[in-house]
Structures are given as C-alpha cells and as structure tokens.
Amino acid sequence: MRKVILASGNKGKLKELQEILNDLPFELIPQPKTVEYEVEETGTTFIENAIIKARHAAQLSGMPAIADDSGLVIDALNGEPGIKTARYAGFGCTPQDNMDLILAKLKPFDDKNQRKATFVCALVYMRSANDPLPVIAVGQWHGAITREKHGDAGFGYDPVFWDFNYKMTAAQMPKELKTQLSHRGKACRKLEKKLKKIWDK
C-alpha cells in the first residue's frame, strides 16, 4: 500500500482524515514534528496555503502529500479571521483568546443574520513536489457566530459556531453529525471522489 504524508502533525486532524479517506488505497501518515517541516504560509487564500504546505511536505519526504488549510470567514468582519483563523488573537494565542476577540468584535451586531459565518476547508493532494496539477477540494459550512459559548465538544471556534438547520453549535453536536456537516468532512468526501476517479483510470 502506498504511503501519503499529511502536511500536519496534528493527531486530531490525522484521525479525522484517516476515518473519512479509509476507502482509498493508501496509508496516511503524519509529517515529523521537526523544525524543517515547518513552512511559512505566505499565501493569501486557503488554497494557496494548502498548496505551499503540501509541496513542502512532498519535497522533504519524497512522498505524495495531502495538506489542508482551514478557517473561519465572517461577513460582518470583511472576511476575518480568514487565513489567520488559528492565530487571530496573535502568535501563541489560545482558542479561548480567539473566541473572545471574535465575540468582542461582533458585539455591535445583534441579529444572527448579521453574524453569518462560514467555515472553509481547502484540501490539496500533490503527487510530488513538482506536481503541476494538484487535486483540490473545498468544503464550506455555513452558519453564524453566537453571542456566547455553548457546548464542550469539538475544538477551535466550535462553541460559538451556530448551525441554523440543527439549531445548535458545532460543539454541541454528536461527532457523526459534525463530520457529516463540517467543512473538513465535505472537503474530504470531495477529495475522495476525485482521487478515486484518478486511480480508477
């Protein structure tokens, strides 16, 4: 079975991707947690940053690579936090710091329709570091930012991300439901379909 490197050392992300992509004929392995695998994300979009990370991991490992770049886009904040989602409150910040900053900035907006937000995940598969045609899949999850946190599950901004259809936050959802609805789940399923078409030829 071929090996594909995931351009991340995040165990939660690895487990989630492994579970969704388990029908594909490869073993997804995490990149080493070494300084050389860290790369500056200089892109201006989620797709650009995912390509940068995948290309870097493929170059160092000599293996095909998968990378994702994910974030939160809030209409009322002109698209912030966007590509700075993980470090919105500054380098070394915690998820709590990020949520506090978002809630403070959105205080003037009362209605949920004014607090609309979208989780975005861009996934990229590169056959090699020089792959001129990477496989790209993008998933989106539309919702809104609540006025306060609800729920203990999930991570990141999940306690303040409200789903209009299910009337709960991402942090209040059963894991199976969140995987079905989430931006990363949607991007994974799209990537899976695209890779199956490539390998079935």
matplotlib code that plots the C-alpha trace (Angstrom):
import matplotlib.pyplot as plt

x = [0.0, 1.4, 2.1, 0.9, 2.2, -0.2, 1.4, 0.5, 1.5, -2.0, -3.3, -6.9, -6.7, -4.9, -7.5, -10.4, -8.9, -7.9, -11.5, -13.0, -10.4, -10.2, -11.6, -8.6, -5.6, -3.0, -1.8, -1.9, 1.0, 1.7, 4.7, 7.5, 7.3, 10.6, 11.6, 12.4, 8.8, 7.5, 6.9, 5.8, 2.3, 2.7, -0.4, -3.4, -6.0, -6.8, -5.9, -2.6, -1.5, -2.6, -0.5, 2.5, 2.2, 1.7, 4.6, 6.9, 6.0, 6.3, 9.7, 11.1, 9.6, 9.7, 6.1, 2.8, 1.3, -2.1, -2.4, -5.4, -5.8, -9.0, -10.5, -13.5, -14.8, -17.2, -19.2, -19.5, -15.7, -14.9, -13.9, -11.8, -10.3, -9.8, -6.3, -5.3, -8.0, -5.7, -3.6, -6.3, -5.5, -1.7, 1.0, 0.9, -2.8, -5.3, -8.6, -10.2, -8.3, -9.5, -13.1, -13.0, -11.7, -14.4, -17.2, -15.9, -15.7, -19.2, -20.8, -22.4, -24.2, -27.3, -29.1, -27.8, -28.2, -25.7, -23.3, -23.2, -20.0, -18.6, -16.1, -13.9, -11.5, -9.2, -7.6, -4.8, -3.3, 0.1, 1.6, 5.1, 6.7, 6.7, 3.1, 1.7, -1.9, -2.6, -6.0, -8.0, -11.3, -13.0, -15.7, -17.9, -20.1, -22.5, -23.7, -23.4, -21.5, -23.4, -23.2, -21.7, -20.2, -22.3, -21.1, -17.9, -17.1, -15.0, -12.2, -11.3, -14.3, -16.8, -18.5, -19.5, -20.4, -24.1, -25.8, -29.2, -30.7, -29.9, -30.2, -27.0, -23.3, -20.7, -19.5, -23.0, -23.2, -22.6, -19.4, -21.1, -23.3, -20.5, -18.4, -21.4, -21.9, -18.4, -16.3, -13.5, -15.9, -17.3, -13.8, -12.6, -15.5, -15.0, -11.3, -12.1, -14.3, -11.6, -8.8, -11.0, -11.5, -7.8, -6.8, -9.7, -8.3]
y = [0.0, 3.4, 6.0, 9.6, 12.2, 14.6, 18.0, 18.3, 16.8, 17.4, 14.0, 15.1, 16.2, 13.0, 10.8, 12.7, 12.5, 8.8, 7.9, 9.7, 8.6, 5.0, 3.5, 4.9, 2.6, 4.4, 4.9, 8.5, 9.3, 12.5, 14.6, 14.6, 17.2, 18.8, 22.3, 21.5, 20.5, 23.9, 26.2, 29.9, 30.2, 33.1, 32.6, 35.0, 32.2, 28.9, 27.1, 28.8, 28.0, 24.3, 24.0, 25.6, 23.0, 20.0, 21.0, 21.4, 18.1, 16.3, 17.8, 16.8, 13.3, 12.2, 11.0, 12.3, 14.7, 16.0, 19.3, 21.3, 24.9, 25.8, 28.8, 30.9, 33.7, 36.2, 38.5, 41.4, 41.5, 41.6, 38.0, 37.9, 36.0, 34.1, 32.6, 34.0, 31.9, 29.9, 32.9, 35.6, 37.0, 36.8, 34.2, 32.0, 32.7, 30.0, 29.1, 30.9, 34.1, 33.8, 33.3, 36.2, 38.5, 37.4, 37.9, 41.4, 42.5, 41.2, 42.8, 45.6, 43.1, 41.7, 39.6, 36.1, 37.2, 40.0, 37.4, 35.0, 33.0, 30.2, 27.5, 26.8, 23.8, 23.6, 20.2, 19.6, 16.4, 16.6, 13.6, 15.1, 18.4, 19.4, 18.3, 21.0, 19.9, 19.3, 17.8, 20.5, 20.1, 22.8, 22.3, 25.0, 25.0, 28.0, 29.2, 32.2, 33.2, 33.1, 35.7, 33.3, 29.8, 26.6, 23.0, 21.2, 19.0, 19.9, 22.4, 25.8, 28.0, 25.2, 26.5, 29.8, 28.4, 28.0, 25.7, 27.2, 23.9, 21.9, 24.9, 24.1, 24.9, 22.7, 21.9, 20.6, 18.1, 14.4, 13.5, 11.7, 14.7, 17.2, 15.0, 15.0, 18.8, 20.1, 21.9, 19.3, 16.4, 17.9, 18.6, 15.1, 13.5, 15.6, 14.8, 11.1, 11.2, 13.0, 10.6, 7.5, 8.8, 9.3, 5.9, 4.0, 5.0]
z = [0.0, -0.9, 1.7, 1.6, 4.0, 5.8, 6.0, 9.6, 12.9, 14.4, 15.7, 15.7, 12.0, 11.1, 12.7, 11.1, 7.6, 8.1, 9.0, 6.0, 3.5, 4.7, 1.4, -0.6, -1.3, 0.7, 4.3, 5.5, 7.9, 9.8, 9.0, 11.6, 14.3, 13.3, 12.5, 8.9, 8.2, 9.4, 6.5, 6.3, 5.0, 2.6, 0.5, 0.5, 0.2, 1.9, -1.4, -1.8, 1.8, 1.4, -1.8, 0.0, 2.8, 0.6, -1.8, 1.2, 2.8, -0.6, -1.2, 2.2, 2.3, -1.3, -1.0, -2.3, 0.2, 1.4, 3.1, 4.3, 5.2, 7.1, 8.7, 9.6, 7.4, 9.0, 6.7, 9.2, 9.7, 6.0, 5.8, 9.0, 10.6, 7.3, 6.8, 10.2, 11.9, 14.1, 15.3, 15.1, 18.6, 17.9, 17.9, 21.0, 21.5, 22.7, 21.1, 24.0, 23.1, 19.5, 20.5, 23.0, 20.2, 17.8, 20.3, 21.2, 17.6, 16.9, 19.9, 17.9, 15.7, 17.4, 14.8, 13.8, 10.2, 10.8, 12.4, 9.5, 9.2, 7.1, 8.0, 5.0, 4.3, 1.3, 0.8, -1.7, -2.9, -4.7, -6.4, -6.0, -5.0, -8.7, -9.4, -11.9, -11.4, -7.7, -6.8, -4.9, -2.9, -1.0, 1.6, 3.3, 6.3, 6.6, 10.0, 12.4, 15.5, 18.8, 21.4, 24.0, 24.0, 24.0, 24.2, 25.3, 22.3, 19.3, 19.2, 18.0, 17.3, 17.6, 20.8, 19.0, 15.6, 15.2, 12.6, 11.5, 10.4, 13.6, 16.0, 17.9, 17.9, 16.4, 20.0, 20.9, 18.0, 18.1, 16.4, 13.5, 12.7, 12.9, 10.4, 8.0, 8.1, 8.6, 6.1, 6.5, 6.1, 2.9, 1.5, 2.4, 0.6, -2.5, -2.5, -2.1, -5.2, -7.2, -6.2, -6.9, -10.5, -10.9, -9.6, -11.3, -14.8]

ax = plt.figure().add_subplot(projection="3d")
ax.plot(x, y, z, "-o")
ax.set_aspect("equal")
plt.show()
